[in-house]
Amino acid sequence: MSESEIDGVYVSDAIKHSIRDLQQGLCNVETHLLRMVDSDMIDGKMWLASHECNVELLNLVKELIVICKELKPSGKALKVAREEIKEHIDITNALGQNN
C-alpha cells in the first residue's frame, strides 16, 4: 500500500499535503476571525477573507475524503469494525447508566 498512488502522487504524500493544507487554512480562518473579534468590528475584507478560506477548507476536506475512500477496507472488514464499535458503545452506555 505504501507504493499506492492517487493521480500520480504517493498516497502518503497526498495525505500529508492535504492535512497540511487544512491546517494552514484553519490557521488563516482563525487569524481573520480573531482579528475581527479583537477589533470589535466586522470588517468586510476580513470577513470575505475568512469566508473564502472556509469555502476552500470545505473543498480541501472533500479532497481528503476522496483520498480516504481510496484506502477503504473491504466491506466485510467495515462490517466487523462497525459491529465492534457498536458493541463498545453499548457497553460504555450501560456502564454509564449504572453510575
C-alpha positions as a Markdown table, in Angstrom:
| # | Residue | x | y | z |
|---|---|---|---|---|
| 1 | Met | 0.0 | 0.0 | 0.0 |
| 2 | Ser | 2.9 | 2.3 | 0.6 |
| 3 | Glu | 3.6 | 2.3 | -3.1 |
| 4 | Ser | 0.0 | 3.2 | -4.0 |
| 5 | Glu | -0.6 | 6.4 | -5.9 |
| 6 | Ile | -3.5 | 8.8 | -6.4 |
| 7 | Asp | -3.3 | 10.9 | -9.6 |
| 8 | Gly | 0.4 | 10.1 | -9.8 |
| 9 | Val | 1.1 | 11.1 | -6.2 |
| 10 | Tyr | 2.0 | 8.6 | -3.5 |
| 11 | Val | -0.9 | 8.2 | -1.0 |
| 12 | Ser | 1.3 | 9.1 | 1.9 |
| 13 | Asp | 2.3 | 12.3 | 0.2 |
| 14 | Ala | -1.2 | 13.1 | -0.8 |
| 15 | Ile | -2.4 | 12.7 | 2.8 |
| 16 | Lys | 0.4 | 14.8 | 4.2 |
| 17 | His | -0.2 | 17.6 | 1.7 |
| 18 | Ser | -3.9 | 17.5 | 2.2 |
| 19 | Ile | -3.7 | 17.7 | 6.0 |
| 20 | Arg | -1.0 | 20.4 | 5.9 |
| 21 | Asp | -3.3 | 22.5 | 3.6 |
| 22 | Leu | -6.2 | 22.0 | 6.0 |
| 23 | Gln | -4.1 | 23.1 | 9.0 |
| 24 | Gln | -2.9 | 26.2 | 7.2 |
| 25 | Gly | -6.4 | 27.0 | 6.1 |
| 26 | Leu | -7.7 | 26.7 | 9.7 |
| 27 | Cys | -4.9 | 29.0 | 10.9 |
| 28 | Asn | -5.9 | 31.6 | 8.3 |
| 29 | Val | -9.5 | 31.4 | 9.3 |
| 30 | Glu | -8.6 | 31.7 | 12.9 |
| 31 | Thr | -6.4 | 34.8 | 12.2 |
| 32 | His | -9.1 | 36.6 | 10.3 |
| 33 | Leu | -11.9 | 35.8 | 12.7 |
| 34 | Leu | -9.9 | 36.7 | 15.8 |
| 35 | Arg | -8.8 | 40.0 | 14.3 |
| 36 | Met | -12.4 | 40.9 | 13.8 |
| 37 | Val | -13.3 | 39.9 | 17.4 |
| 38 | Asp | -10.3 | 41.8 | 18.8 |
| 39 | Ser | -11.3 | 44.9 | 16.8 |
| 40 | Asp | -14.9 | 44.7 | 17.9 |
| 41 | Met | -15.9 | 45.2 | 14.3 |
| 42 | Ile | -16.9 | 43.1 | 11.4 |
| 43 | Asp | -14.6 | 44.3 | 8.7 |
| 44 | Gly | -15.8 | 43.5 | 5.2 |
| 45 | Lys | -12.3 | 42.5 | 3.9 |
| 46 | Met | -11.6 | 40.3 | 6.9 |
| 47 | Trp | -15.0 | 38.6 | 6.7 |
| 48 | Leu | -14.5 | 38.0 | 3.0 |
| 49 | Ala | -11.0 | 36.6 | 3.6 |
| 50 | Ser | -12.3 | 34.2 | 6.3 |
| 51 | His | -15.3 | 33.2 | 4.2 |
| 52 | Glu | -13.1 | 32.4 | 1.2 |
| 53 | Cys | -10.8 | 30.3 | 3.5 |
| 54 | Asn | -13.9 | 28.4 | 4.8 |
| 55 | Val | -15.0 | 27.7 | 1.3 |
| 56 | Glu | -11.5 | 26.5 | 0.4 |
| 57 | Leu | -11.4 | 24.4 | 3.6 |
| 58 | Leu | -14.6 | 22.7 | 2.5 |
| 59 | Asn | -13.0 | 21.8 | -0.8 |
| 60 | Leu | -9.9 | 20.5 | 0.9 |
| 61 | Val | -12.0 | 18.3 | 3.2 |
| 62 | Lys | -13.8 | 16.9 | 0.2 |
| 63 | Glu | -10.4 | 16.1 | -1.4 |
| 64 | Leu | -9.3 | 14.4 | 1.8 |
| 65 | Ile | -12.5 | 12.3 | 1.8 |
| 66 | Val | -11.7 | 11.2 | -1.8 |
| 67 | Ile | -8.1 | 10.2 | -0.7 |
| 68 | Cys | -9.6 | 8.2 | 2.3 |
| 69 | Lys | -12.0 | 6.4 | 0.0 |
| 70 | Glu | -9.0 | 5.1 | -1.9 |
| 71 | Leu | -7.8 | 3.5 | 1.3 |
| 72 | Lys | -11.2 | 2.0 | 2.2 |
| 73 | Pro | -11.0 | -1.6 | 3.6 |
| 74 | Ser | -13.2 | -4.4 | 2.3 |
| 75 | Gly | -17.0 | -4.4 | 3.0 |
| 76 | Lys | -16.5 | -7.3 | 5.4 |
| 77 | Ala | -13.8 | -5.5 | 7.4 |
| 78 | Leu | -16.0 | -2.5 | 7.7 |
| 79 | Lys | -19.0 | -4.6 | 8.9 |
| 80 | Val | -16.9 | -6.2 | 11.6 |
| 81 | Ala | -15.5 | -2.8 | 12.7 |
| 82 | Arg | -19.0 | -1.3 | 12.9 |
| 83 | Glu | -20.2 | -4.2 | 15.0 |
| 84 | Glu | -17.2 | -3.9 | 17.3 |
| 85 | Ile | -17.7 | -0.1 | 17.7 |
| 86 | Lys | -21.4 | -0.6 | 18.4 |
| 87 | Glu | -20.7 | -3.2 | 21.0 |
| 88 | His | -18.1 | -0.9 | 22.7 |
| 89 | Ile | -20.6 | 2.0 | 22.7 |
| 90 | Asp | -23.4 | -0.2 | 24.1 |
| 91 | Ile | -21.1 | -1.4 | 26.9 |
| 92 | Thr | -19.9 | 2.1 | 27.7 |
| 93 | Asn | -23.5 | 3.4 | 27.7 |
| 94 | Ala | -24.6 | 0.5 | 30.0 |
| 95 | Leu | -21.7 | 1.3 | 32.4 |
| 96 | Gly | -22.6 | 5.0 | 32.4 |
| 97 | Gln | -26.3 | 4.2 | 33.2 |
| 98 | Asn | -25.2 | 2.1 | 36.2 |
| 99 | Asn | -23.4 | 5.1 | 37.9 |
